[in-house]
Structures are given as C-alpha cells and as structure tokens.
Amino acid sequence: MTAYTELENNLEALKLNAIREYLPNYLEGDKQLSLAEILKQLTDKELNYRKQRSARMSIHTAHFPYQKEIKDFDFNFQPSVDKEKIINLMSMEFVENARNVLFIGSSGVGKTHLATGLGVEACKNHLSTYFVNCHELIERLKLAYQENRLEPMLKNYLRYKLLIIDEIGYLPIDNLGSNLFFQLISRRYEKKSIIVTTNIPLSKWGQTFSNPTIANAILDRLVHHSEIFKISGKSYRMKDYTEQHTKQHLNR
C-alpha cells in the first residue's frame, strides 16, 4: 500500500471529506505554494464544506414548507415591503437581541416567503430555527396539555433561538388554545425571537383568540421589541396565475 493510499484512508477515517476531494489538485497543481499555504487552503475548504453541511441539516430539521431565500423575493412586485429593512434583518442581529418580526397582510402577498427566507438565513448562521403552522402548533399544545406533558412540550419550543409561527388568524382559536399559546409567547418573551405571519390586523386579534384579554397580552409581548411589516400589495399567486394564463393564450 502506497503512502498516498494510506493518506486517503486516514482522511476518510477522520471524515475530512473536502480535503480528500481537493488534495489531488494540490499535488498536481501549483508547486510554488508552500506546505503551510496548501494546508491552509485545504483546511479552509474543509471548514467551508462543514459549514454548508451544517446549514443544510439545520434547514432540513427546521421544517420549512419550502426553501426560499430573501434573494428570491420580488421587491419590485411588492413595493410596500421595505427592502432595506429586510436586508438589515438578514444580519440576524434581531435574533441575538431576542426581538420579534411580524408580517401582516392578506393571503398570497409573500409573508411566508419572507419568514422562511429569514429562517433559512438563520440556519446558515448556525441559529437553531423551527417553522410551524399556527393551527398545528395549537393542536400540539392542546394534546400535550391533555396528556399531562405540556411542560416538556413548551421547553421543546423554547430551545430554538428563532421560532416561526405561520398563518395566525386563518382559523379561530378556542379559550384553551389561546391560554396555551399565551404561555408559549410569555416564556419566550425577551429571551428568544419569534417571527409571525398573520392575515388579520392586530386590532382584530381578539376575535381570533376568542378572548380579548388574552389576545392583548399576547400582542403586548409580541409587539414589544419588534419589527412590523404591513404588506398591502397584490397576491403572488394571482400574479403567477395571470402570467400562466397569458402564456397559454399567446400559445394558442
């Protein structure tokens, strides 16, 4: 067995996959590089590979409905969204400072896209992130309450640096669900960040949560230390439908 084969085996055993992949290029390439320069570049590639792999795993476990990034968002189509403020949020300073983000607007205006895009960016920055639909979250909390395991469930949602709660307001929430939701929001208040998307104005949350007092308590904690985006543009879904319909008409 040659020394090179043994080296490959060692790299494989140590799981230094990027170094193993790029090593032949350096052995056959520029002879002007010193050994230290070669090792520096190879270890840089290994670190970058591990960073990308970690981000992919984090994105997978975050349970996003799809993988869309901020760069994919059409700010020209949705001018009511302040692009500069969204770009600033991508620094993830709001997560480090336990601030919240609220996206408010009718169906199809891009709320979930923006929330997901920020979530993906958080994963790339090694910030634990979880995405959940509001109705699904409420049902999980209620089941945990009925089975006397609410505390472990709440602790599970508390461990994420960023929790994204999608579609608040699409379905009414009963009194028990409202109380359990308040407990979660209260526990995370000023400790961990939340991104919320909702299709109803904040002034009408009392109707969704069936208890105006609890709704106000929830809002008080969400809105404090938060960035609020009110999106008043057209629906992306209608845009896609119109474009597709136009193409079909032109092709006839």
N, C-alpha and C positions, 0 to 999 in steps of 0.2 A: 504493500500500500504506500503510495507516494505521500509526501508531506502535504501537498495541496489537497489530496483527498481527505487526509486526516483533519486538515484545517476546515474543510467543508463540513465534515461530520461534527466537529466541535461547534461550529457556528449553528448548525441545525439543532444540536443538543441544547445549546444556550438560547435557542429561539431568536437568534439575530438574523432574521429573515432578509431584511433590507441589505445588510452588509453582505450576506451570502449572495444576493442577487447582483449587486453592483461591483463586487470585488473583481471579477474578470476584466471589467472595463478599465479598472485602475492598473491592473497588472499588465495589460496590453497597451495602455494609453500613454499619457504624457509622463516621460521619465524624469522631467525636470522637477516634479513635486517631491518634496521631502517625505520621509516616512510619517512625520508628525502631521504634515498637511493632508496626506492620504487618510490617516486615521481620523483626523478632524472632520473631513468631508464625509467619510463613511459613517461616522457616529452621528453626524448631523442628519443624514438620510435615515438612519435607524430611528432617531428621535422623532423625526417628522412622520415616518411611517406609523409609529406607535401612537402619535397624537391623532392622526387621521383614523386609525383603527378604533381608538377610544371614542372619538366623536361619533363614528358610525354606530358603535354599540350603544352609546347614550341616546342617539336619535331613535334607534330601534326600540329601546326599553321605555322611551317617553310616550309611546303610543299615539303619535300624531295621526290624524286622519289621512294625511298625505304629506309628502315632503316638498314644501315650497319655501323659498327663501325671499328675503326682502328685495333682493335684486330682481326677482321675477314680478314684483308688483308694478302695475301700470299707474304711476302717479299722475300721468297726463290725463288718463281717463277719469281719475278720481282726484280732482284738484282740491277738494275740501280737506284732504289729508295733508298735513304739514310734513313734507318730505324731510326737511332738515331736522325736525324733532324726532322723527322715526330713526333717522341715521344716528342721531345722538344716543338714542336708546340702545343701539347696537353695541355701544361700548360696555354695556352690562353694568354700568355704574348704579342704575336703579335697583338691580338685584343686590349688589353689595351693600346698598343703603336701605334695603328692605322697603322699597317704595312699590306702589302698585300702578298698573296701567289698565284703563278702561276704554274699550272700543264700543261706541254706541251708534247704532244705525239699523236701517231696515234690512231685510233679507237680501243677500247677494252682493252687498257693497264692498266686500273684501275684509270684513272683520276677522274671520277665522284665518284667512291668508296671512294677515299682519301678525296675529297672535302666534301662529305656527312659525312664521319667519323669525320672530324674536326668540321663540323657543328653540329652534334649530341653532340659532346663533349662540344661545346659552349653552347648548350641548357642546358646541365647538370650543367653548371657553371652559369646559370641564365643570359646569354648574349643573347639579342634579335637577332634572326637569321632568314634570309629568303633565300630560294633557288629558282632560276628562270632560265629557259632556255633562252639563249640569243635572239633567234628569237622571242620568246613570249614577252620578255621584250621590244624589239624594237617596236613590233606591238602595245603594250600597250602605249608606249610613243608617237608614231605617232598618235594614236587615241585620246589620251589626248590633243595633240597639235591641232588637227583638231577641237576638241570640246571646245577649249579655257580653258582647265583645266590642263595644263601642270605643273604649279607651285604646285598645291596640289599633283599631282602625284609624282613629284620629291621629295617633302617633305616627302611623304609616304615612299619612298625608302631610304631617308636619316635618318630616325628614327632608323633603325636597326644598331646594333653595328657591325654585320657581314652580308654582302651581298654576296651570292654565285651566280656567273653568269656562267652557264654551256654551253659548246659547242659553243664557239666563233669560227667562221670560217667555220661552216658546210654549212651556206647559206650566199650569198653576202648581203651586207648592203648598201642601196642607200644613197644618199647625205643627205637627211633629217634625216634618221635613224642614220647616222654617227654623225651628229651635235647634235642630242638629246642625243645619248649615251655619247658623249663628255661632255655635260652639267652635266649628272649624275656623271660621273667619276670625273669631276672637282670639283663638290660640295662636294664629299666625300673625296677628296684628303687631306691627313694628318689630317683628322678628324675621319673617320670610316674605318674599314678594308673591303677588298674585296678579295674573293677567285675566281680565274678564271680558267676554263679549256678550252683548245684550241687544235685543231688537226693540226694547221699550225705553222710554225716557226715565230717568232716575226718579222723577216726580210720581211715576205710576208703579213703582216697585211695591207699594203697599197692597196693590191689587194682586200682584203675582204671588207674594208671600202670605197672603190671606190674613196678615196681622201687621197693621201699620207701625206698631211699636217696634216689633222685631225687624221689620224692613228698614226703619230709620236707624236702628242700632247697627245693622249690617252695613248700610250705606255710610254711616258715620266713620266706621273703621276702614272701609274700602277707599273712600274718597280722601280721607286724611293722608297726606304724603302720597299723592297720586298724580299721574298724568292722564288727562281725559281727552279723548278724541271723539268728536261728534261728526260722523260721516254722513253727508247728505246727498251723495251722488247717485248715479244710476246703478242698476244691477249688472254685475259682470255676466251673470247667466243670460240675461236678456241681450247683452252685447254679443255673446257667443252665438246665441240663437239667431240673432239678426244677421250676423256675418255668414253663418252657415246657410241660412235661408237665401241670402243674396247670391252666394256662390252657386247654389243649386239652381236658382232662377237663371243665372247667366249661362250655366252649362246646358240649359235646355235648347 
